[in-house]
Amino acid sequence: MFFKSLPLRAKDIITGIVTIVAILVLTISNVGAEDTSTYLGLSEAENLALNLDTLSQSFTAEADALNYQAVADAQFADPRLKVGAMNFPLDTFDRGQEPMTQLQIGVQQLFPRGKTLAYKSGKTESLAGVESARAANQRLLVLRSVRKAYIDLYFQKQSGNILTENEQLFSQLLDITERQYAVGRDNQHDVLRAQLELSLLQDKLSEISGMKEMAIAELSKWISLEHASRTLPEEQPVLNALSSLSSITTNLHQHPLILAQDSLIDASKHQVQIAKEQYKPGILLDVTYGERTGRDLNGSGRADFFSAMVLVDIPIFTDKRQDKRLSASQQKHLAAKFKRTDRLRELKRQTERNYARWKQLGKRYSLYESRTIIEAEQNAEATLKAYQNDIADFTTLVRARLTELNTRLAMLRLSVDQARSQVDLLYYAGEER
């Protein structure tokens, strides 16, 4: 009612003021808000790394090539066309002069020993499975590497933030000691100690800055420098939850490294079967048509000829050929089995070691989170109050602040180390995303 009773001019003024205030509020809120659209999240980094990885694409292309090759390996060899002249007279070169003179056209087809082609195709398919498993393992390796590089960069960034906060704190302590020294309350030793600690913090910041650049360079190996230089979120990246240790170790036989070894075992098994087929005869079929011209003595035209022959390999002397090749293929098959057993045992050992480390780091981090960091902060605050009341000296105050700083850095380090162990366990679990 009050607004409606105002004159038109007053209404316009009030409306304008309200509009200006609203614009100012929106402007201030936009200035204070940080643009998160440029943040590089872990999931985006993973996608970029997988899309840019050419080695896994190379393995996949090799697998495709071998699958195509397997189809070709199962086919018979191309038939051979035979064209020629037989028993041609050299004195007259007359094709009708001699009764045995003929023009021949024929076809030859080779049939390999036993099921050699089927086993050869199966071996090639198994080798394609090896390349497919290598491609899957390479993707897991890329994810493990980019996750660790991302986490390392996060650690350097957060360490820099913690040191920057303490640099400001020690700058304030230096100002306090200088003012108190000017009025005769503190001695010069306190001022020098404050300057020293500030210089040491600045040196650590410089070191962290260099480590951050190195972490960016490592991450850029997987996602390019442009993306690696983007800002990371303040929150620590969240990784997939882990299964139990027994679940991970039980499913290790499905890990790409073991699947690749399984495919190698299958390939060597097919090679053994190929070697056994060499004891069987191979067959060459020859079909020929011969055309004759001229006439016989009775005046009748000469009949054309048709010939068919079968050539058979006779594997009699097998001692130094078939026997040795079979023995060699059997030993390679056995070696492939031994390699699989050893690789599975090594994967299990690494999984158990990393799982134990991951659990221990988690316990230590929980202790820091629930007690150590709280006690360090409380000790620093109590020491500051004691220093302000002339109960504690400056050295005790500095020691308390450094203890809090080192505790925060240690807690961050524990969190990051546990995340790195979790990344390794995700690799052993074979979880791509």
Phi, psi and omega in degrees: 000322181294318182293323181290332183278350180287153174295161182301319181298318180294322177299317180297320181295313181296318178299319179296319180297316179298319180296317180296316179299318180297319179296318179297318180298316179295320180296315181296318180293324178290325179292319182287334182279143180263136181286112182269359182291339180268359180295144175258105178277162181296320181298319178293320178298321178297315180298317179298316182296317180293322180290330183268353182284116181268339183291317177295323176295326177295316178297320179296318178296322177295321177297317178298318180298318180290326175296320174296319181295326180298322178295317180292324182294337182277357185263152173294157174294153179299139176295152180253131179271134181240123179227133180187178177244141184234135177056047181277128180289132182271347183280320183243344186055031179265117185291338180266002184288311185256141182292337182268358179288133182204152170262128187246144170222132184210173180227137176241138178227128180264132176246112184297169183293126173051229180258035183304317183295318180296317180290325177295319177295318178297322177297317180294322176297321178296320177294328174295323176297326176298314181293323177296319178294323177295323176296317178296319179294323179296322176296319177296320179295320179297315179298318179297317182292315182290326177295315180294318179296320179296315180295321178296319178294320176301318180297315180296322179295313181292325176298319177297320178297317180296316180293325178295318177299317181286333174297317177296321179296314181289333173295320177294320177297323178295318178298319181296314181295323179294319179292318180290327176292326180293329180264005174087012181276313179259164177260173183294332180300322179294321178296315180295321178296318178296319178296320179296312181297322178295319179295319178296321177295318179295325176294318177297322177297320177296319178295316179298322179298318177294319178295326178295318178297322177294321178294322176296318179297320179293318179292325181294339176300331185256332186230008181083152183294326181301313181282325181293337181275357179288162182285139176267151175297158180287333182280145177292138182299142181264126180260164178298145179292148181269147171280177177291161180299317180297323179294318181294313182293326179294326183266010180297335180293347178263002178292143182306326178297321179284323177297323176296319178292323176299318179294325176294323176296317178298319179297317179293328176295318177295326178294323175298317180295323177297318180297322179293326180292342181287351174281348179268153181284146170266156186232136173240120180259128181236120178239125187227140175244129180243127180260130178242150176238176181088183183229151176284179182295332180276004177089354180279152178292149181283136181283147174284161182251149171230129182233145175219129180228149175237123178253128186238130172290144180239093181282082182264310184269084186262356189300315186253010178234282182298317182298316182292320179294322177294316179298318180297315180293325178293320179292323177294323177296318178295319179297321179297322178294317179298320179296320178297315180300316181294318181294320178295320178296319180292319177298319179295318179298315180296321179296313181296320179295314181292326179293320178296319179294319180298317179294318181295319178296324178295320178295317180295319179295320178299321178295316177298317184291322185272333186227304194299311183293324178295315179295323179295318178293318179296320178296320180293318180293318180295321179294322178297315178296321178295322179292320179294333179263014179062028177267323180246151179273175184292324180299319178295322178296315180297317180299320179294318179293320178293325176297318177296317179299310182296328178293318178296318179294320179295320179295320177296319180297318178298317180297317181290319179296321177294321178296321178296319177296323178294323177298317177298319181292326175295326176294315180293328178286346178076024181270114180284313182223000000 
